Amino acid sequence: MQHFQYRSRILMTKNLSSVVFIDLDDTILEGPFESFVFPTIFNELSEKSKVSVSDIRRIVATENFSRQGNPNIAPLLAMDWDDIVQTIAAKLDIQIDQGIVLKIVKRCMRPPFIKLFVNAQAVLNELIKQGHYLVAVTKGLSKYQAPLIKALGIQSIFTEILTPDTYGFLKNDIRFYGNWPSKTDSQIIVGDHFMDDVVYPK
């Protein structure tokens, strides 16, 4: 299990002023999944199974959402796209390379497949200057997000980067956020997903 470690993983016992949780994909950056990784995978599954790409997308999404809603499935498996793809391939009675999602992710860690949104880094640096702790929060597993964060050169901006494999929970569980809620006076979350970034965080 890989944990992100940058400025500090240890919080002081005294309360901190403020932590801003920052979602990554579609909030401060554009990742490779929607533009390249998923289309590539879906096309291969479609070609080998003779099932339409739209149906493949629906099948994969259903598997992912089903896992996220099943308390008996570990968060790591819920968001492990390689495991999901292998599960779908088995159901369709076809073969697909092991670890193909991660291989594709690592191939496209460059423009035009990834980019920071305009002024994103400047805004984050300004928040730090104002005394906020910045913590990245993402449902993507570290094996997919680590290459992205490294390629964009933004790892030093965050005090910590939380993924489902940091503490073993999804963003819809307060335990996903570790000790930050109890060790800070205020918590703010910035994201693009209504359920994950608005409804579930308390």
C-alpha positions as CSV (number, residue, x, y, z in Angstrom):
1,M,0.0,0.0,0.0
2,Q,1.4,3.4,-1.0
3,H,0.9,6.5,1.0
4,F,1.6,10.0,-0.2
5,Q,4.0,11.7,2.2
6,Y,5.1,15.3,1.6
7,R,5.3,18.1,4.2
8,S,4.1,16.2,7.2
9,R,2.0,13.2,8.1
10,I,1.9,14.1,11.8
11,L,-0.5,16.7,13.1
12,M,0.3,18.7,16.2
13,T,-1.9,18.3,19.2
14,K,-2.9,21.9,19.2
15,N,-5.7,23.0,16.8
16,L,-4.6,24.4,13.4
17,S,-6.3,27.4,11.9
18,S,-7.8,26.0,8.7
19,V,-7.5,23.1,6.2
20,V,-8.8,23.3,2.7
21,F,-9.5,19.9,1.1
22,I,-8.9,20.2,-2.7
23,D,-10.3,17.7,-5.1
24,L,-8.0,17.0,-8.1
25,D,-9.7,15.8,-11.3
26,D,-12.0,18.4,-12.9
27,T,-11.4,20.8,-10.0
28,I,-7.8,22.0,-10.4
29,L,-6.6,19.7,-13.2
30,E,-7.6,17.6,-16.2
31,G,-6.5,14.0,-15.9
32,P,-6.2,11.4,-18.6
33,F,-9.0,9.0,-17.7
34,E,-12.0,10.6,-19.5
35,S,-10.0,11.9,-22.5
36,F,-7.8,8.9,-23.2
37,V,-7.7,6.0,-20.6
38,F,-11.4,5.1,-20.5
39,P,-11.9,5.5,-24.3
40,T,-8.9,3.2,-25.0
41,I,-10.0,0.5,-22.6
42,F,-13.7,0.7,-23.6
43,N,-12.7,0.4,-27.3
44,E,-10.6,-2.7,-26.6
45,L,-13.3,-4.4,-24.6
46,S,-15.8,-3.6,-27.3
47,E,-13.7,-4.9,-30.1
48,K,-12.9,-8.2,-28.3
49,S,-16.5,-8.8,-27.0
50,K,-18.5,-7.3,-30.0
51,V,-20.5,-5.3,-27.4
52,S,-21.1,-1.7,-28.2
53,V,-18.8,0.9,-26.6
54,S,-21.8,2.6,-25.0
55,D,-22.9,-0.7,-23.4
56,I,-19.3,-1.3,-22.3
57,R,-19.2,2.1,-20.6
58,R,-22.6,1.4,-18.9
59,I,-21.4,-2.1,-17.7
60,V,-18.1,-0.7,-16.3
61,A,-19.9,2.2,-14.6
62,T,-22.5,-0.1,-13.0
63,E,-19.7,-2.3,-11.6
64,N,-17.9,0.7,-10.2
65,F,-21.0,2.2,-8.6
66,S,-22.1,-1.2,-7.2
67,R,-18.7,-1.6,-5.5
68,Q,-18.8,1.8,-4.0
69,G,-22.2,1.1,-2.5
70,N,-21.3,-2.3,-1.1
71,P,-19.9,-2.1,2.4
72,N,-18.5,-5.6,2.0
73,I,-16.2,-4.5,-0.8
74,A,-12.9,-2.7,0.3
75,P,-12.5,0.9,-0.9
76,L,-9.4,-0.1,-2.7
77,L,-11.3,-2.6,-4.9
78,A,-14.1,-0.2,-5.4
79,M,-11.8,2.2,-7.2
80,D,-9.3,-0.3,-8.7
81,W,-9.9,0.2,-12.4
82,D,-7.6,-2.7,-13.3
83,D,-9.6,-5.1,-11.1
84,I,-12.8,-3.7,-12.5
85,V,-11.7,-4.2,-16.1
86,Q,-10.5,-7.7,-15.4
87,T,-13.9,-8.5,-13.8
88,I,-15.8,-7.2,-16.8
89,A,-13.5,-9.0,-19.2
90,A,-14.2,-12.3,-17.4
91,K,-17.9,-11.7,-17.5
92,L,-17.7,-11.0,-21.3
93,D,-15.5,-14.1,-21.6
94,I,-12.6,-12.3,-23.2
95,Q,-8.9,-11.7,-22.2
96,I,-7.3,-8.4,-21.5
97,D,-3.8,-7.6,-20.3
98,Q,-3.2,-7.5,-16.5
99,G,-2.6,-4.0,-15.3
100,I,-3.6,-2.5,-18.6
101,V,-5.2,0.6,-17.0
102,L,-2.1,1.5,-15.1
103,K,0.1,0.9,-18.1
104,I,-2.0,3.3,-20.2
105,V,-2.1,5.9,-17.3
106,K,1.7,5.9,-17.2
107,R,1.9,6.3,-21.0
108,C,0.0,9.6,-21.0
109,M,1.5,11.5,-18.2
110,R,2.2,14.5,-20.5
111,P,0.3,17.2,-22.4
112,P,-2.2,17.1,-24.1
113,F,-3.5,14.3,-21.8
114,I,-2.9,16.1,-18.5
115,K,-2.9,19.8,-17.6
116,L,-3.4,22.1,-14.6
117,F,-6.3,24.5,-15.0
118,V,-5.3,28.1,-15.6
119,N,-4.2,29.9,-12.5
120,A,-4.8,26.8,-10.3
121,Q,-1.3,26.7,-8.9
122,A,-1.2,30.5,-8.3
123,V,-4.5,30.2,-6.3
124,L,-3.2,27.3,-4.3
125,N,0.0,29.1,-3.4
126,E,-2.0,32.1,-2.3
127,L,-4.1,30.0,0.0
128,I,-0.9,28.7,1.6
129,K,0.4,32.2,2.0
130,Q,-2.8,33.1,3.9
131,G,-2.1,30.3,6.4
132,H,-4.3,27.5,5.2
133,Y,-3.2,23.9,5.1
134,L,-3.9,22.3,1.7
135,V,-4.8,18.6,1.6
136,A,-5.6,17.0,-1.7
137,V,-8.6,14.5,-1.6
138,T,-9.3,12.1,-4.5
139,K,-11.2,8.9,-5.0
140,G,-8.5,7.8,-7.4
141,L,-6.0,5.2,-6.0
142,S,-2.5,6.3,-5.4
143,K,-1.1,4.1,-8.1
144,Y,-3.1,6.1,-10.7
145,Q,-2.7,9.6,-9.0
146,A,0.9,9.5,-8.0
147,P,2.2,9.6,-11.6
148,L,-0.2,12.4,-12.4
149,I,0.7,14.6,-9.4
150,K,4.4,14.0,-10.0
151,A,4.1,14.8,-13.7
152,L,2.3,18.1,-12.9
153,G,4.9,19.0,-10.3
154,I,2.3,19.9,-7.6
155,Q,3.2,17.4,-4.9
156,S,5.0,20.0,-2.7
157,I,1.8,22.2,-2.6
158,F,0.0,19.8,-0.3
159,T,0.6,18.9,3.3
160,E,-1.0,15.5,2.6
161,I,-2.8,13.7,-0.3
162,L,-5.6,11.5,0.7
163,T,-6.7,8.6,-1.5
164,P,-8.9,5.5,-0.7
165,D,-5.7,3.6,0.1
166,T,-4.4,6.2,2.6
167,Y,-6.7,5.1,5.5
168,G,-8.8,2.6,3.7
169,F,-12.0,4.6,3.2
170,L,-13.9,6.4,0.4
171,K,-14.7,10.1,0.5
172,N,-18.2,9.3,1.8
173,D,-16.8,8.2,5.1
174,I,-15.5,10.8,7.7
175,R,-12.5,8.4,8.4
176,F,-11.3,9.2,4.9
177,Y,-10.1,12.6,6.2
178,G,-8.0,11.1,9.0
179,N,-7.3,13.5,12.0
180,W,-7.8,16.7,10.0
181,P,-11.4,17.4,11.1
182,S,-10.6,17.1,14.8
183,K,-7.3,18.9,14.6
184,T,-8.4,22.0,12.8
185,D,-10.7,24.9,13.7
186,S,-12.3,25.0,10.2
187,Q,-12.5,22.7,7.2
188,I,-13.4,23.7,3.7
189,I,-13.7,21.4,0.7
190,V,-13.4,22.4,-2.9
191,G,-14.6,19.9,-5.5
192,D,-16.8,19.2,-8.5
193,H,-18.9,16.3,-7.4
194,F,-22.2,17.1,-5.5
195,M,-22.3,13.8,-3.5
196,D,-18.6,13.4,-2.7
197,D,-17.7,17.0,-2.2
198,V,-20.9,18.5,-0.8
199,V,-23.4,16.0,0.6
200,Y,-21.0,13.5,2.3
201,P,-18.4,15.9,3.9
202,K,-19.8,17.2,7.2
